[in-house]
Amino acid sequence: MQQQSAPVGNFNYPTSYKIGCGRRRELAAWCESLGITRPLVIADPGITGLPWFRDILETLRAGGLGDAVFSGLQGNPVEQNVIDGVRAYREGQHHGVVLVGGGSALDVGKCVALMADHPGSVFDYEDVGDNWTRVDPSKIPPMIAMPTTSGTGSEVGRASVITDTRDHTKKIIFHPRMLPPLVLADPETTFGLPAGVTAATGVDAFVHSF
C-alpha cells in the first residue's frame, strides 16, 4: 500500500514549483487552473509503462482531459523528435502540453509548445541574435513540467537543447515564454531510477550550482 505524504512545499521563482510525494495526482486540477483543456503528455519512452505514470493518465481521464501521450523521442533529442511531437499535437487538436521525464522529454516538450503554432524549423528560433523576436508569445500554449530526475533543471529554464543532425551540433532554442509556468515535482517518480542515473543527475545538479 502506497503511503500518502503531505506536500513538502510550494515555491515561486518565477515558475510556480509544487513539490511533494503524490503531487502528480494534482495534475488535472492544475490543468484546469491554467486553462489546459486537452493536454498532450510528452514523456520519455522508458517511463510510460510505470505505475506512477499510469496514475498520471488516470488523473487526466478522471478530469475529462483525455490521456494522449507522445513518447517518440530519444536522449540528446533531434529536430525530427520535435517535428513528430508537433504533428501529434496538431493532429490531436490538443491544447496545452504536460512534460514528463528527464531533460530530453522536457526539452522536446518545450519545443513542441513553441512550434505548435509557429512556422518553419525549430532552428529558426535558435538562440542567436534576435531570433527569439520571431516568436509570437500568444501562440505558445500553456505547459506543466513534471521532472523525473534531479539533474537537468530544464523544468525551470527558458531554453531547450536540440541536436542538428546536419552538422552534428547541439543548438539552444530560446524564448522567455518557453519557461513552464508550473512544475509538479513528485519524488515518487524518481524511486525507480537506476542507481547510475540517480548518481549522474545528482552530480549534474551539483555542477549547475556553480
Secondary structure, 3 states (H helix, E strand, C coil): CCCCCCCCEEEECCCEEEECCCHHHHHHHHHHHHCCCECEEEECHHHCCCHHHHHHHHHHHHCCCCCCEECCCCCCCEHHHHHHHHHHHHHCCCECEEEEECHHHHHHHHHHHHHCCCCCCHHHHECCCCHHHHCCHHHCCCEEEEECCCCCCHHHCCEEEEEECCCCEEEEEECHHHCCCEEEECHHHHCCCCHHHHHHHHHHHHHHCC
